[in-house]
């Protein structure tokens, strides 16, 4: 489930530093959303498996490997506070919570 569907904090920019940018495009303001901030999980509540990031690893592959569902990759990314494959380097330890339902419940229910 994508986490960007519940956009809460709508903001806009019309500051002077963007004046030329806005004028060139014929717009008055830029609207953006403060979508998401990483939750702080109490790691003591989770049993985790340590996976060492190596050649060929992708978050969706880890989602499939550990949870049987490639679309569960975002749980791993969220838990590790590294949202994309590009945030990982060879040798990084990726912590995989063994109970994805507990993590999912904590994220969705907001604790």
N, C-alpha and C positions, 0 to 999 in steps of 0.2 A: 504494500500500500504506500503510495507516494506521500511524503510528508508535506509537500507544498500545497496540498488542496485546502488546508485550513489557514489561509493568509489572514493575519490579524492586524498587523501594524502597517497601514497604508501611509506612505510618506511621499513628499514631493520635493524637488529641488528647483529653484529658480534663481539661484544665487548669481551674482555678477560674474563669477569665474566661468559660468556656462553660457553667458550671454551670446557670444558668437556662435557657439554650437547650436543653441536653441533657435537663434535667428536664421541660420543657414537652413534649418529644417522646417522653418515656419511654425514652430510650436512655442507655447508659453512656459511649459513646465515639464519636468520629467517625473513620472510616477514610478515608484518602486516599492517593494515590500520587504520588510524585515521578517523574512520567512521563518527562520529556524535557528535555534541555538542548541548546541549539543547539551544533552542532559548529563548530569553527573551521576553515574551509577555506583552503587555500593558494591564493589567487586566481591566483597565477602558473601553477598547473597547468591552468587553464581558459581557453579562449577564450570571451569573453562578448560578447553584443550588449547595447547600452544601449538601454533602452526608457524613454521619459518617460511617467510615469503621467499619464493625462489623463481627461477626462470619459468615462464609460462603461466604463472599464477594470475588469476583475475578474480575479483570479488564474486562475480556470478558463478565461477567454477567452485569457489569455496562454499557458496550457498548451496550448490547442488551436492557437493561432496559431504558436507556435514549435516545438512538439513533435508536433502533430497528434493530441493526446490531452488532453481537458479534465481528466482525472483526474491529470495530471502537474503540476497547479498547486502541489502541496506541495513539489516540488523547487525551484521558483522562490522560494516563501515561505521555505523552509529556507535556501537560499543567501543570501538577503537579510536573514535574521534578522527577518522581519516576517511573522508567521503568518496574518494576516487582512487582508482588503481594507481594513478600518478603520485599519490601521497605515500606509497610504499616503496621501499628500496630492498634490494636483495639482502637477506639476512635479518630483516625486521621480524620481530615476533608479533604475530597476529593472534589476539585472544578471541577464541570462539566459545561463547557460552553454549553449554550442552543443551540447555532447555530453552529453545527459541520461543516457546509459548510464554514463558515467564517474562522474557525480555519484551516480546511483542505487547503483552498485557501492560507492562510498566510504561511503555512508550505511548500506547493508545489511551490509557486511562490517566496519564500524567501523574502517576503515583497516587 
